[in-house]
């Protein structure tokens, strides 16, 4: 099989592709050589889809870039590493493309055309399908990767969902509402509702609460609020976050899993997510903050990027930087999205609108381009 490598590395793009001849006559899958970043990428051209002979398939599979000499013994660890890859690369950060070798005709396939796959050998990645009628005899098959997903978001293993059974979550919530079930000695009061937690859990999971309980903390003495047999020693009233946000924080302490009701309206779900990030930032909860950040980035797309930036992310440098880079690299789609048009129509509601737009503009057209003005 004859093919040539095409590699490009720019500030805003990592790209690799392979030129292939006699494409229309190929009957068997073609495995291109791996492309190495911090991850080992394997691109495969399948001339026919198993279920539709009028369709071809491109698979992009990924695994840890390190060499594992003892593959069998380290299989479990490798699978864990491979699972993390998907957290570093959401679909919106990858574009697959096909290009005629002797013309400028190019077809790009983005998030709407790509799905996540697993091949059963520890490889996880992405797959797209397209009509065979778009093929020509001499072509380049390639992939564009955005570099800020290659390393800027280093998601640790603890972020992987542990899939705690829903009935256990329900039981835990009921326990947190009942001071006599879990021998709690801390009572949270939020929006008139109460949650009961063990101080030992809070101390273990949060330096903020550890300092709070070890400092000059006034224990609860008001027996009119609690039964005299109560174990409650500490009362914490939270007024700047809602009940659902605080509950999600406490559930994370117990389960190390982010529990947010995704069946709620999209707006309410995102508000809860951003509130939880704000809470984790205020209380210095690094593990929770990292997990929430992953969920935010995982849900970032061309339709909500503008709202994320102008309404929320501008307050935090790491979030703002990530989302601005995403917008810059997808500007042709973001600027035509309903989300951006809504922000534009109500720009006065966003006090940082001009500043953020200027920053985006300067990323697209660096200041050096305007030196002649000075």
N, C-alpha and C positions, 0 to 999 in steps of 0.2 A: 504494500500500500504506500503510495507516494503522497506525502504532505509536507508543508513547510510551516515553521513556527512564526507567529507574529506576536511580539510582545511590546507593550508600551507601558511606561510608568510616568505619570505626570502628577503634578501637585493635587489635582482634583480627581484623578482617575487611575485605576490599575486595570489594564486591559490585556487579555491574551486571546489568541485565536490561531486557527490552523487551516491552511489552504489544502483543499482536497480535490483531486482530479477524478474524472470519470464517475461523478457522483450518481448520475442517473442509472449507472450499470451496477452499482454496489448492492449486494443482496444481504450481506451480513453486517452486524454492528461494527463500528470502527471506534476503538479506544485510543484516544489521543494521549500523548505523553503528559504526565502530571505537571501542574504548574504550582510552584511553591511560594507561599507567603508564610505567615505563621501557621498556615493551614495548607494541607496538600489537596489540591483541587484536581478532580478527574472528570474530563469532559468526554462524553460518548455520543456518537451519532448513530441512531437506529433508523435505518432507511424505511422501515415499516412499523407502524403501531400494531401490537398484537391483536387488537380488536377492529382495526380499520386500516386496510391496505392503501387507502388514499391519503394517509397521514404519516408524516415522519416525526421522530421524537429526538429531542436533545436533553440529555441528563447531565446535570452538574453535581457530582458527588464530592463530599468533603470528609476528611479525617484529620487527626492531629498530624502536624508537620514533622513531629519527631520520629526517629526510627525506633521501632520496638523490636529488638532482637529476639525477645522471648514472647512472641505473640500470644501463644496459648495461655501462658501463665498470667499475662497482663490483659487478657481479653476484657475482663470486667472494667478495669480502669480505662481502657481505650474507649469502651462504649460510653463511659461517663464523659470522657473528653469530647467524643463526637457529639454527644447530646448538647454540650455547651455551645458547639459551633452555631447551632440554630439560634441561640440567644444573641450571638454577636452579629448575625446577618439576618435582618428581617427581609422579607421578599422585596420591599420597596428599594433596597440598596443594590439590587442585582438586575442587570439587563443582559439578556442573551440576544445574539444577533446572527443573521446570515447575510452574506454579501457576495455578489457576483465578483469573481476574480478580475474580470476584464471590463467592468463598468462601475458606475457609482451607485448602482441600485443596491439598497440595503434595507433589510427588514429588522426592526427591533421589537423585542418581546419583553414587556415589563410585568408588573405585579398582577395585572389582570389575566395574564396568560400563563403564569408560573404557579406551580403548586409544590408543596413540601413532600419529599419522598424519603423512604428508607429501603435499602436493598437487601436487608437481612444479614449482611456481613459486617455490620458495624459502621457502614458508610451511611451518612445522612446528607441530604442535599435537596436539589430542586429539579423540576422537570417541566418542559414545555412541549407542546405539539403544534404542528402547522401543516397545511395542505402540501402534498407532494408537488402540486402544480407550481409552487413557488420555487422549486429547486431548478438549478441549471447544472451543466456538466462540470464546471470548474468554480468552486466556491470557497469562501472562508466561513468557518463556524467559530464563533467567539463569544466572549463574556466580558462585560464591564463590571468592575467592583469598585465601590466607593471606599476610599482609604480610611475614613473616620469610623467605619465599621470593622476595619481590620485590626484595630488595637485600642482605639480611644475608649471603647466601652468594654472594659475587662470584667465580664460577668463571672462570678465565682460559682462553684458547684452548689453552694447553699441556696442559690436562686432557683434551681430546678424544683418544680412542683413536686411535693411529696405525695400529692393526691390523698390527703387525709379524708377518709370516708365522711360523707355528708352527715350521717347519723351521729358520728363522733363529734363533729362540729356543733350540731344541734344540742347534743348532751352537754358539751362544754359551755355553750352559751347559757343554757338553763342553769348550770352550776354557778356561772359567774353572776347570775341574777339572784342567787340564793346564798346568804351569808353563812348558813348552817351546814351547807353541803361540802364546802372545800376548806373549812377552817381558815377562812380569810381573815386577815387583820388590817386590810386596807379597804376603804370605801371610796370609790370615785362617784362624784355627783356631776352629771352632765345633762343639761336641759331638763332638770327635774327627775331624771332617771338615775338609777344606781347600779353600779357594778362592784363586785367584791372579789378581791385579788389577794394572793399571798405576797407579803412584802419580800419574801425570799426570792420569788420569781422576778419581781421588779428589780431587786438589787443585782441579781445574776445577769439580767439582760440589759440594764441601763445604768451607765455611770451617773446620769442625772439623778435618777431615783436613789441610787446608792449614796450620793452626797446628801440628798434630801433627808433620808432616814437616819444617816449617821451624824447629821448636823443638829443644830438646836431646833428640833422639830417639836411643835406643840401637839401632844397626844390628845385624842378626843376624850373629853370628860363629860360631855352632854349626854346624860343617860335618858333624856326625854326623847331623843331621836332614835336611840337604839335600845333594845332590851338590855337589862342589867347583866344578863348572862352572855351578852355579845362579846366576841373576841376582838372587835374592831378597836384598833389603837390609833389609826391614822385616817383622817378625812381629807381628800383632795378634791376640791371643786374646780372644774375646768369650764371656763366661760367662753374661750375663743375658738373652740372646736366643737363640732356636733357629736352626737351620741354615736352614730355609725362609725365615724373616724376613730374615736377612742376605742370602741369595741374592736375594730380591725387591728389596732395597735396591740391590744391585750391578747387577742387571738394569735397574733404573730409571735408574741413572747412564748406562748404555750406550744405552738405547733411549728414555728418557723415557716409558715405558709401564709401568703397574702390571701385573706378572705374578704372579698368584696363581691356584692351581689351584681353579677354581670347581666342579670335579667331586668334590672332597673332601666329606666330610660337612659339613652346615651349621654344626655347632658348631666343627669344625676350621677351616673357612674363616673364620668370624668371629673366632676366636682369632688366626689369622694376621693378619687385618686390623687388629685392635686392637693386636697386638704391633708391627706395622709403624708404626702411629701413635705408639706409645710410643717406638719407636726413633727415628723422625724428630724427635720432640720432644726427646729426649735429645741427639741429635747436631746439632740446629739445622738440619735439612734442610727449609727452608721449602717448596720446590717439591714434594717428596715428601709432606710433611705436608698440603699443600693438596689434592693429588690423593687421598690416602687419606681425607681429610675428606669430599671429594665422594662417594667410594664408600660411606662410612658413611651419609651423609645420603640417598644414592640408594636405599639398602636399608632405610631407616627406614620402618616401617609400624606399624599399630595392634597387631599381634601381638608385635613384638619391641621396641617402644619402652620398655617397663618394664625389660626385661632390659638393654638398652643403657644406660639411665640408672643403674640401681641397681648394676650390676656393673662398668661401665666408665666411662661419660662423666662421672660426678660428679667425676673427678679433674682435668678440664680445663674451665675456665670457658666457653669458646666452645662446646664440644660440649654441656655441661650446659644452657646457656641455650637452645640451639636445640631440644634434645629435650624440655625441660620445656615450652616453648611449644607444641610439637607435641602433647604429652600433654594440656595444658590445653585446646587447641582441639579435641581429639578424645576428651575424657574419657569420654563416654558409651560409646565403643567400647573404649577402652584398659582401663577398669576391669573390663570383662567378658571381657577376653582371657585366654587360658590363660597367657600370659607374665606378666601382672600377678598372677594367682591363684597361680602358682608362687612368685613373689617374696613374696607375702603369706604363703603357707604356710611359707616358710623365711626370714622376716624377720630372724631372729637371725644369719643368714649375711651380712647386709648391714648393717654398722655405721652407715651413714648413712641407714638406712631412715626413721627418725623425722624427721630433719632434712629430707630430700628430700620426704617426704610433706607436711610442714608447709609447705614452700615452694610445693608444688603447690596446697595448700589455700588459701594466702593469695593465690595468683594467681587462683583461682576466686572467692574472697570477700575482697577487699582489706581491709587492716587498718582502713581508715577505717570499715568497717561495724561494727567492734567498739569504737568510741570510747566507747560508753556503759558499757563495763566499767570504764574507768579513773575 
